Amino acid sequence: MDERKVPEAWRVLRIQSELVDGVEKLAKLGYAVSIFGSAKLDQSSPYYDQAVEIGRLLAAQNLAVISGGGPGLMAAFNKGAFPEEGASVGLSIDLPEEQTENDYQDISLLFRYFFVRKFMFVKHAVGFIIYPGGLGTLDELFEALTLVKTGKVHAFPIVLVGKSYWEGLVQWLRDKVVAEGCMNDSDMDLFSVVDTSQEAADIIMEHFNQCVRPSKSDVTDSAWD
């Protein structure tokens, strides 16, 4: 065997191991909402209390709340969910800085590979909620939009919270990306923009009660098509 190929072969096995471990540990999770936001926004941010509230609102409806498992708004999502009926889940990523696990998790997983972690964010999701954040948050937003647009997952609501934060991006998508023919105008309907956690929770619960709960009997069913 060519020894130069051994490290790559082991890397494939490590990826497989991480994927299997994640699937097994979340196998009984049931329906969940994945929520994203900045690790850098702490309790001094006006978004922090809203982040705690959305965790509480969703977990009180027995939906699992999945965050990135780190500090800032991620900790707030888990903090709100932690005392409630729904599971509080953190999917952390091994990074050289910034990513320390928060203390409000019923289930905590640590990933080496971003793409395995992304799969776990989607697998049980009946909705994505996006709070203000940076590159990682934007990455998850556009990943979700692409998956729903292309039909690679069952359609679910994608809700952006904080109109003042997102208005520039939304306007650019409409005025440049749609206007220049790089995106369909109907693609703007793939997401909603709201100002409060209650509005976000209402959108998720309406979808869940109308489209998910009546049509699915297996709570371990995957969002993947």
C-alpha atoms as an extended CHARMM CRD file, in Angstrom:
* protein
*
       225  EXT
         1         1  MET       CA              0.0000000000        0.0000000000        0.0000000000  PROA      1               0.0000000000
         2         2  ASP       CA              1.2060000000        3.4820000000       -0.8340000000  PROA      2               0.0000000000
         3         3  GLU       CA              2.0630000000        4.9680000000        2.5730000000  PROA      3               0.0000000000
         4         4  ARG       CA              1.2950000000        8.4620000000        1.2980000000  PROA      4               0.0000000000
         5         5  LYS       CA             -2.3910000000        7.5090000000        1.1010000000  PROA      5               0.0000000000
         6         6  VAL       CA             -2.6790000000        6.1500000000        4.6330000000  PROA      6               0.0000000000
         7         7  PRO       CA             -3.2950000000        9.5160000000        6.3600000000  PROA      7               0.0000000000
         8         8  GLU       CA             -6.1060000000       10.3220000000        3.9070000000  PROA      8               0.0000000000
         9         9  ALA       CA             -7.7110000000        6.9160000000        4.4600000000  PROA      9               0.0000000000
        10        10  TRP       CA             -7.6330000000        7.4460000000        8.2190000000  PROA      10              0.0000000000
        11        11  ARG       CA             -9.1650000000       10.8870000000        7.7510000000  PROA      11              0.0000000000
        12        12  VAL       CA            -12.1210000000        9.3110000000        5.9360000000  PROA      12              0.0000000000
        13        13  LEU       CA            -12.6060000000        6.9060000000        8.8370000000  PROA      13              0.0000000000
        14        14  ARG       CA            -12.4270000000        9.7680000000       11.3170000000  PROA      14              0.0000000000
        15        15  ILE       CA            -15.1070000000       11.6420000000        9.3630000000  PROA      15              0.0000000000
        16        16  GLN       CA            -17.2540000000        8.5050000000        9.2920000000  PROA      16              0.0000000000
        17        17  SER       CA            -16.7800000000        8.0220000000       13.0340000000  PROA      17              0.0000000000
        18        18  GLU       CA            -17.8000000000       11.6140000000       13.7800000000  PROA      18              0.0000000000
        19        19  LEU       CA            -20.8940000000       11.2640000000       11.6060000000  PROA      19              0.0000000000
        20        20  VAL       CA            -21.9810000000        7.9710000000       13.1790000000  PROA      20              0.0000000000
        21        21  ASP       CA            -21.3900000000        9.2920000000       16.6950000000  PROA      21              0.0000000000
        22        22  GLY       CA            -23.4890000000       12.3940000000       16.0240000000  PROA      22              0.0000000000
        23        23  VAL       CA            -26.3570000000       10.4550000000       14.4670000000  PROA      23              0.0000000000
        24        24  GLU       CA            -26.4230000000        7.9660000000       17.3500000000  PROA      24              0.0000000000
        25        25  LYS       CA            -26.3180000000       10.5770000000       20.1040000000  PROA      25              0.0000000000
        26        26  LEU       CA            -29.1610000000       12.5630000000       18.5330000000  PROA      26              0.0000000000
        27        27  ALA       CA            -31.1770000000        9.5450000000       17.3950000000  PROA      27              0.0000000000
        28        28  LYS       CA            -33.9630000000       10.0810000000       19.9380000000  PROA      28              0.0000000000
        29        29  LEU       CA            -33.9450000000       13.8610000000       19.8130000000  PROA      29              0.0000000000
        30        30  GLY       CA            -37.1720000000       14.2590000000       17.8440000000  PROA      30              0.0000000000
        31        31  TYR       CA            -38.1640000000       17.5500000000       16.2250000000  PROA      31              0.0000000000
        32        32  ALA       CA            -35.8570000000       20.4980000000       16.6860000000  PROA      32              0.0000000000
        33        33  VAL       CA            -35.2390000000       24.1030000000       15.7130000000  PROA      33              0.0000000000
        34        34  SER       CA            -31.6860000000       25.1580000000       14.9110000000  PROA      34              0.0000000000
        35        35  ILE       CA            -30.8980000000       28.7100000000       16.0060000000  PROA      35              0.0000000000
        36        36  PHE       CA            -27.8390000000       30.7200000000       15.0190000000  PROA      36              0.0000000000
        37        37  GLY       CA            -26.2410000000       33.9300000000       16.2470000000  PROA      37              0.0000000000
        38        38  SER       CA            -22.9680000000       35.5520000000       17.1570000000  PROA      38              0.0000000000
        39        39  ALA       CA            -20.6040000000       34.1710000000       19.7820000000  PROA      39              0.0000000000
        40        40  LYS       CA            -19.4280000000       37.7520000000       20.3300000000  PROA      40              0.0000000000
        41        41  LEU       CA            -22.7430000000       39.2640000000       21.4830000000  PROA      41              0.0000000000
        42        42  ASP       CA            -23.0280000000       38.8900000000       25.2460000000  PROA      42              0.0000000000
        43        43  GLN       CA            -25.5030000000       40.0790000000       27.8800000000  PROA      43              0.0000000000
        44        44  SER       CA            -24.8080000000       43.7070000000       27.0150000000  PROA      44              0.0000000000
        45        45  SER       CA            -26.3580000000       43.1780000000       23.5720000000  PROA      45              0.0000000000
        46        46  PRO       CA            -30.0330000000       44.0380000000       23.0210000000  PROA      46              0.0000000000
        47        47  TYR       CA            -30.3370000000       40.7060000000       21.2120000000  PROA      47              0.0000000000
        48        48  TYR       CA            -29.2840000000       38.6100000000       24.2140000000  PROA      48              0.0000000000
        49        49  ASP       CA            -32.6000000000       38.6880000000       26.0830000000  PROA      49              0.0000000000
        50        50  GLN       CA            -34.4410000000       37.9290000000       22.8370000000  PROA      50              0.0000000000
        51        51  ALA       CA            -32.1580000000       34.9400000000       22.3240000000  PROA      51              0.0000000000
        52        52  VAL       CA            -33.0000000000       33.6270000000       25.7980000000  PROA      52              0.0000000000
        53        53  GLU       CA            -36.6890000000       34.1390000000       25.0510000000  PROA      53              0.0000000000
        54        54  ILE       CA            -36.6880000000       32.1880000000       21.7820000000  PROA      54              0.0000000000
        55        55  GLY       CA            -35.0310000000       29.2330000000       23.4900000000  PROA      55              0.0000000000
        56        56  ARG       CA            -37.6800000000       29.2880000000       26.1950000000  PROA      56              0.0000000000
        57        57  LEU       CA            -40.6150000000       29.6960000000       23.7970000000  PROA      57              0.0000000000
        58        58  LEU       CA            -39.6400000000       26.7750000000       21.5800000000  PROA      58              0.0000000000
        59        59  ALA       CA            -38.5230000000       24.3690000000       24.3170000000  PROA      59              0.0000000000
        60        60  ALA       CA            -41.7570000000       25.0530000000       26.1980000000  PROA      60              0.0000000000
        61        61  GLN       CA            -43.5210000000       23.5680000000       23.1480000000  PROA      61              0.0000000000
        62        62  ASN       CA            -41.3980000000       20.4200000000       23.5320000000  PROA      62              0.0000000000
        63        63  LEU       CA            -39.2170000000       21.2480000000       20.5430000000  PROA      63              0.0000000000
        64        64  ALA       CA            -35.5140000000       20.6560000000       20.9510000000  PROA      64              0.0000000000
        65        65  VAL       CA            -33.3830000000       23.7760000000       20.6070000000  PROA      65              0.0000000000
        66        66  ILE       CA            -30.0600000000       23.3190000000       18.8050000000  PROA      66              0.0000000000
        67        67  SER       CA            -27.3690000000       25.9840000000       18.9800000000  PROA      67              0.0000000000
        68        68  GLY       CA            -23.7060000000       26.0980000000       18.0600000000  PROA      68              0.0000000000
        69        69  GLY       CA            -22.9510000000       25.2850000000       21.6810000000  PROA      69              0.0000000000
        70        70  GLY       CA            -20.6390000000       28.2350000000       22.2980000000  PROA      70              0.0000000000
        71        71  PRO       CA            -20.8200000000       31.5580000000       24.1450000000  PROA      71              0.0000000000
        72        72  GLY       CA            -22.7140000000       34.7560000000       23.3420000000  PROA      72              0.0000000000
        73        73  LEU       CA            -26.1080000000       34.3430000000       21.7080000000  PROA      73              0.0000000000
        74        74  MET       CA            -25.5480000000       30.6030000000       21.4300000000  PROA      74              0.0000000000
        75        75  ALA       CA            -25.3780000000       30.3850000000       25.2060000000  PROA      75              0.0000000000
        76        76  ALA       CA            -28.5240000000       32.5170000000       25.4310000000  PROA      76              0.0000000000
        77        77  PHE       CA            -30.5090000000       30.1320000000       23.2040000000  PROA      77              0.0000000000
        78        78  ASN       CA            -29.5000000000       27.1830000000       25.3710000000  PROA      78              0.0000000000
        79        79  LYS       CA            -30.0610000000       29.1230000000       28.5880000000  PROA      79              0.0000000000
        80        80  GLY       CA            -33.6750000000       29.8060000000       27.6430000000  PROA      80              0.0000000000
        81        81  ALA       CA            -34.3100000000       26.2030000000       26.6220000000  PROA      81              0.0000000000
        82        82  PHE       CA            -32.4590000000       24.4830000000       29.4600000000  PROA      82              0.0000000000
        83        83  PRO       CA            -35.2070000000       24.5950000000       32.1540000000  PROA      83              0.0000000000
        84        84  GLU       CA            -38.0070000000       23.7190000000       29.7240000000  PROA      84              0.0000000000
        85        85  GLU       CA            -39.3820000000       20.4360000000       28.4140000000  PROA      85              0.0000000000
        86        86  GLY       CA            -37.5950000000       20.4300000000       25.0740000000  PROA      86              0.0000000000
        87        87  ALA       CA            -33.9620000000       19.3500000000       24.9480000000  PROA      87              0.0000000000
        88        88  SER       CA            -31.2250000000       21.9880000000       24.9220000000  PROA      88              0.0000000000
        89        89  VAL       CA            -28.5220000000       20.8700000000       22.4790000000  PROA      89              0.0000000000
        90        90  GLY       CA            -25.1330000000       22.3450000000       21.6490000000  PROA      90              0.0000000000
        91        91  LEU       CA            -23.1460000000       21.3400000000       18.5780000000  PROA      91              0.0000000000
        92        92  SER       CA            -19.7320000000       22.8450000000       19.1820000000  PROA      92              0.0000000000
        93        93  ILE       CA            -16.8440000000       23.0250000000       16.7300000000  PROA      93              0.0000000000
        94        94  ASP       CA            -13.1590000000       22.5920000000       17.5100000000  PROA      94              0.0000000000
        95        95  LEU       CA            -11.6450000000       26.0200000000       16.7870000000  PROA      95              0.0000000000
        96        96  PRO       CA             -8.3850000000       27.6730000000       17.8580000000  PROA      96              0.0000000000
        97        97  GLU       CA            -10.2870000000       30.5010000000       19.5510000000  PROA      97              0.0000000000
        98        98  GLU       CA            -13.7370000000       31.6760000000       20.6520000000  PROA      98              0.0000000000
        99        99  GLN       CA            -15.5270000000       28.3220000000       20.8710000000  PROA      99              0.0000000000
       100       100  THR       CA            -15.9150000000       27.3580000000       24.5370000000  PROA      100             0.0000000000
       101       101  GLU       CA            -18.9580000000       25.2510000000       25.3660000000  PROA      101             0.0000000000
       102       102  ASN       CA            -21.6970000000       26.9410000000       27.3750000000  PROA      102             0.0000000000
       103       103  ASP       CA            -23.2000000000       25.4650000000       30.5430000000  PROA      103             0.0000000000
       104       104  TYR       CA            -26.8510000000       25.1470000000       29.4620000000  PROA      104             0.0000000000
       105       105  GLN       CA            -26.9050000000       21.9170000000       27.4680000000  PROA      105             0.0000000000
       106       106  ASP       CA            -28.6860000000       18.6110000000       27.9510000000  PROA      106             0.0000000000
       107       107  ILE       CA            -26.7570000000       17.1790000000       25.0050000000  PROA      107             0.0000000000
       108       108  SER       CA            -23.3440000000       18.4460000000       23.9740000000  PROA      108             0.0000000000
       109       109  LEU       CA            -21.3400000000       17.3110000000       20.9530000000  PROA      109             0.0000000000
       110       110  LEU       CA            -17.9670000000       18.5330000000       19.7430000000  PROA      110             0.0000000000
       111       111  PHE       CA            -17.1370000000       18.3520000000       16.0320000000  PROA      111             0.0000000000
       112       112  ARG       CA            -13.8970000000       18.5850000000       14.1260000000  PROA      112             0.0000000000
       113       113  TYR       CA            -15.5140000000       18.9390000000       10.7010000000  PROA      113             0.0000000000
       114       114  PHE       CA            -17.8730000000       21.7670000000        9.7950000000  PROA      114             0.0000000000
       115       115  PHE       CA            -19.7380000000       19.7320000000        7.1740000000  PROA      115             0.0000000000
       116       116  VAL       CA            -20.5970000000       16.9490000000        9.6420000000  PROA      116             0.0000000000
       117       117  ARG       CA            -21.8210000000       19.5580000000       12.1310000000  PROA      117             0.0000000000
       118       118  LYS       CA            -23.9490000000       21.1970000000        9.4140000000  PROA      118             0.0000000000
       119       119  PHE       CA            -25.5920000000       17.8690000000        8.6680000000  PROA      119             0.0000000000
       120       120  MET       CA            -26.5770000000       17.5780000000       12.3370000000  PROA      120             0.0000000000
       121       121  PHE       CA            -28.0520000000       21.0870000000       12.3770000000  PROA      121             0.0000000000
       122       122  VAL       CA            -30.3770000000       20.1020000000        9.5340000000  PROA      122             0.0000000000
       123       123  LYS       CA            -31.1860000000       16.4720000000       10.3030000000  PROA      123             0.0000000000
       124       124  HSD       CA            -33.9230000000       17.0600000000       12.9200000000  PROA      124             0.0000000000
       125       125  ALA       CA            -34.8180000000       20.6270000000       11.9880000000  PROA      125             0.0000000000
       126       126  VAL       CA            -38.3490000000       21.8580000000       11.4160000000  PROA      126             0.0000000000
       127       127  GLY       CA            -37.0310000000       25.4090000000       11.1220000000  PROA      127             0.0000000000
       128       128  PHE       CA            -33.9590000000       27.6530000000       11.2390000000  PROA      128             0.0000000000
       129       129  ILE       CA            -33.8870000000       30.9390000000       13.1470000000  PROA      129             0.0000000000
       130       130  ILE       CA            -31.0900000000       33.3940000000       12.4470000000  PROA      130             0.0000000000
       131       131  TYR       CA            -30.1350000000       36.1450000000       14.8900000000  PROA      131             0.0000000000
       132       132  PRO       CA            -27.4370000000       38.7420000000       14.2040000000  PROA      132             0.0000000000
       133       133  GLY       CA            -24.0580000000       37.1560000000       13.6300000000  PROA      133             0.0000000000
       134       134  GLY       CA            -20.9430000000       37.0580000000       11.4980000000  PROA      134             0.0000000000
       135       135  LEU       CA            -19.5000000000       34.7630000000        8.8620000000  PROA      135             0.0000000000
       136       136  GLY       CA            -20.5210000000       31.5180000000       10.5730000000  PROA      136             0.0000000000
       137       137  THR       CA            -24.1100000000       32.7120000000       10.9810000000  PROA      137             0.0000000000
       138       138  LEU       CA            -24.2450000000       33.8870000000        7.3710000000  PROA      138             0.0000000000
       139       139  ASP       CA            -22.8130000000       30.5610000000        6.2390000000  PROA      139             0.0000000000
       140       140  GLU       CA            -25.6160000000       28.6740000000        7.9850000000  PROA      140             0.0000000000
       141       141  LEU       CA            -28.2290000000       31.0740000000        6.5970000000  PROA      141             0.0000000000
       142       142  PHE       CA            -27.2100000000       30.6360000000        2.9810000000  PROA      142             0.0000000000
       143       143  GLU       CA            -26.6530000000       26.9040000000        3.4090000000  PROA      143             0.0000000000
       144       144  ALA       CA            -30.2500000000       26.5400000000        4.6220000000  PROA      144             0.0000000000
       145       145  LEU       CA            -31.6200000000       28.7270000000        1.8270000000  PROA      145             0.0000000000
       146       146  THR       CA            -29.7530000000       26.6810000000       -0.7740000000  PROA      146             0.0000000000
       147       147  LEU       CA            -30.9300000000       23.3500000000        0.6350000000  PROA      147             0.0000000000
       148       148  VAL       CA            -34.5770000000       24.4500000000        0.7050000000  PROA      148             0.0000000000
       149       149  LYS       CA            -34.3460000000       26.1200000000       -2.7200000000  PROA      149             0.0000000000
       150       150  THR       CA            -32.8830000000       22.9980000000       -4.3480000000  PROA      150             0.0000000000
       151       151  GLY       CA            -35.2680000000       20.6050000000       -2.6050000000  PROA      151             0.0000000000
       152       152  LYS       CA            -32.4540000000       18.7340000000       -0.8480000000  PROA      152             0.0000000000
       153       153  VAL       CA            -34.3830000000       19.0340000000        2.4200000000  PROA      153             0.0000000000
       154       154  HSD       CA            -38.0680000000       19.1780000000        3.2080000000  PROA      154             0.0000000000
       155       155  ALA       CA            -39.0410000000       22.8450000000        3.1130000000  PROA      155             0.0000000000
       156       156  PHE       CA            -38.9860000000       24.5620000000        6.4910000000  PROA      156             0.0000000000
       157       157  PRO       CA            -39.2110000000       28.2000000000        7.5950000000  PROA      157             0.0000000000
       158       158  ILE       CA            -36.0470000000       30.2760000000        7.7840000000  PROA      158             0.0000000000
       159       159  VAL       CA            -36.5820000000       33.2900000000       10.0130000000  PROA      159             0.0000000000
       160       160  LEU       CA            -34.2310000000       36.2430000000       10.4360000000  PROA      160             0.0000000000
       161       161  VAL       CA            -34.6770000000       38.1800000000       13.6850000000  PROA      161             0.0000000000
       162       162  GLY       CA            -33.7510000000       41.8800000000       13.8240000000  PROA      162             0.0000000000
       163       163  LYS       CA            -35.0130000000       43.9350000000       10.8960000000  PROA      163             0.0000000000
       164       164  SER       CA            -32.5240000000       46.7530000000       11.4070000000  PROA      164             0.0000000000
       165       165  TYR       CA            -29.6240000000       44.2920000000       11.3390000000  PROA      165             0.0000000000
       166       166  TRP       CA            -30.7340000000       42.3840000000        8.2430000000  PROA      166             0.0000000000
       167       167  GLU       CA            -32.2920000000       45.1660000000        6.1410000000  PROA      167             0.0000000000
       168       168  GLY       CA            -29.0700000000       45.9670000000        4.2640000000  PROA      168             0.0000000000
       169       169  LEU       CA            -28.5520000000       42.3530000000        3.2250000000  PROA      169             0.0000000000
       170       170  VAL       CA            -32.1890000000       41.9110000000        2.2270000000  PROA      170             0.0000000000
       171       171  GLN       CA            -32.1370000000       45.1160000000        0.1800000000  PROA      171             0.0000000000
       172       172  TRP       CA            -28.9180000000       44.0680000000       -1.5610000000  PROA      172             0.0000000000
       173       173  LEU       CA            -30.3890000000       40.6770000000       -2.4540000000  PROA      173             0.0000000000
       174       174  ARG       CA            -33.4200000000       42.3560000000       -3.9720000000  PROA      174             0.0000000000
       175       175  ASP       CA            -31.7110000000       45.3150000000       -5.6730000000  PROA      175             0.0000000000
       176       176  LYS       CA            -28.6230000000       43.5260000000       -6.9790000000  PROA      176             0.0000000000
       177       177  VAL       CA            -28.8900000000       39.7360000000       -6.9230000000  PROA      177             0.0000000000
       178       178  VAL       CA            -32.5230000000       39.5140000000       -8.0500000000  PROA      178             0.0000000000
       179       179  ALA       CA            -32.3850000000       42.6060000000      -10.2690000000  PROA      179             0.0000000000
       180       180  GLU       CA            -29.3820000000       41.2770000000      -12.1820000000  PROA      180             0.0000000000
       181       181  GLY       CA            -30.9790000000       37.8800000000      -12.7230000000  PROA      181             0.0000000000
       182       182  CYS       CA            -28.7730000000       35.8470000000      -10.3870000000  PROA      182             0.0000000000
       183       183  MET       CA            -31.7210000000       34.8750000000       -8.2000000000  PROA      183             0.0000000000
       184       184  ASN       CA            -35.4570000000       34.5630000000       -8.7500000000  PROA      184             0.0000000000
       185       185  ASP       CA            -37.7480000000       37.0880000000       -7.1110000000  PROA      185             0.0000000000
       186       186  SER       CA            -39.6570000000       34.1470000000       -5.6200000000  PROA      186             0.0000000000
       187       187  ASP       CA            -36.4950000000       33.1340000000       -3.7530000000  PROA      187             0.0000000000
       188       188  MET       CA            -37.0820000000       36.1090000000       -1.4690000000  PROA      188             0.0000000000
       189       189  ASP       CA            -40.0550000000       34.1600000000       -0.1090000000  PROA      189             0.0000000000
       190       190  LEU       CA            -37.7450000000       31.4400000000        1.2240000000  PROA      190             0.0000000000
       191       191  PHE       CA            -37.1630000000       33.4840000000        4.3750000000  PROA      191             0.0000000000
       192       192  SER       CA            -38.9980000000       35.8640000000        6.6960000000  PROA      192             0.0000000000
       193       193  VAL       CA            -37.6560000000       38.8690000000        8.5960000000  PROA      193             0.0000000000
       194       194  VAL       CA            -39.1810000000       39.7500000000       11.9660000000  PROA      194             0.0000000000
       195       195  ASP       CA            -38.3250000000       41.9210000000       14.9420000000  PROA      195             0.0000000000
       196       196  THR       CA            -39.2460000000       39.7780000000       17.9350000000  PROA      196             0.0000000000
       197       197  SER       CA            -38.6750000000       36.2990000000       19.2620000000  PROA      197             0.0000000000
       198       198  GLN       CA            -42.4110000000       35.7970000000       19.6400000000  PROA      198             0.0000000000
       199       199  GLU       CA            -42.9340000000       36.4600000000       15.9340000000  PROA      199             0.0000000000
       200       200  ALA       CA            -40.1980000000       33.9630000000       15.0810000000  PROA      200             0.0000000000
       201       201  ALA       CA            -41.6620000000       31.3290000000       17.3820000000  PROA      201             0.0000000000
       202       202  ASP       CA            -45.1370000000       31.8770000000       15.9120000000  PROA      202             0.0000000000
       203       203  ILE       CA            -43.8550000000       31.2380000000       12.3760000000  PROA      203             0.0000000000
       204       204  ILE       CA            -42.1050000000       28.0390000000       13.4540000000  PROA      204             0.0000000000
       205       205  MET       CA            -45.0900000000       26.7370000000       15.4120000000  PROA      205             0.0000000000
       206       206  GLU       CA            -47.5540000000       27.5140000000       12.6060000000  PROA      206             0.0000000000
       207       207  HSD       CA            -45.4230000000       25.4900000000       10.1950000000  PROA      207             0.0000000000
       208       208  PHE       CA            -44.9810000000       22.6990000000       12.7230000000  PROA      208             0.0000000000
       209       209  ASN       CA            -48.6800000000       22.4200000000       13.5780000000  PROA      209             0.0000000000
       210       210  GLN       CA            -49.9000000000       22.6700000000        9.9760000000  PROA      210             0.0000000000
       211       211  CYS       CA            -47.2160000000       20.8210000000        8.0190000000  PROA      211             0.0000000000
       212       212  VAL       CA            -45.1380000000       18.6190000000       10.3120000000  PROA      212             0.0000000000
       213       213  ARG       CA            -47.2530000000       17.3080000000       13.1730000000  PROA      213             0.0000000000
       214       214  PRO       CA            -50.1860000000       16.0950000000       10.9960000000  PROA      214             0.0000000000
       215       215  SER       CA            -48.0110000000       14.3990000000        8.3660000000  PROA      215             0.0000000000
       216       216  LYS       CA            -45.2900000000       12.6430000000       10.3440000000  PROA      216             0.0000000000
       217       217  SER       CA            -45.6390000000        9.9110000000       12.9100000000  PROA      217             0.0000000000
       218       218  ASP       CA            -41.9560000000        9.0940000000       13.3630000000  PROA      218             0.0000000000
       219       219  VAL       CA            -40.2900000000       11.7720000000       15.4590000000  PROA      219             0.0000000000
       220       220  THR       CA            -36.8690000000       10.5260000000       14.3930000000  PROA      220             0.0000000000
       221       221  ASP       CA            -37.6120000000       11.2800000000       10.7340000000  PROA      221             0.0000000000
       222       222  SER       CA            -34.9900000000       13.3970000000        9.0310000000  PROA      222             0.0000000000
       223       223  ALA       CA            -35.3650000000       16.7820000000        7.3730000000  PROA      223             0.0000000000
       224       224  TRP       CA            -33.2460000000       15.4660000000        4.4940000000  PROA      224             0.0000000000
       225       225  ASP       CA            -35.2310000000       14.5500000000        1.4040000000  PROA      225             0.0000000000
